[in-house]
């Protein structure tokens, strides 16, 4: 996935996606935990990539 494509969604779409956590749908807890960690890694990477480099 291209870096610029990772944020190719609106805040409203993200909210809608996150609201699915409130639904009572059976899910494998291991899968959910892996997905949660992977999504958090993507968010952290985006933040790091946007921070100014003090060496520049």
Secondary structure, DSSP 8 states (H G I E B T S, - for coil): --GGGTT-S-HHHHHHHHHGGGS-----HHHHHHHHHHHHHHHHHHHHHHS--TT-
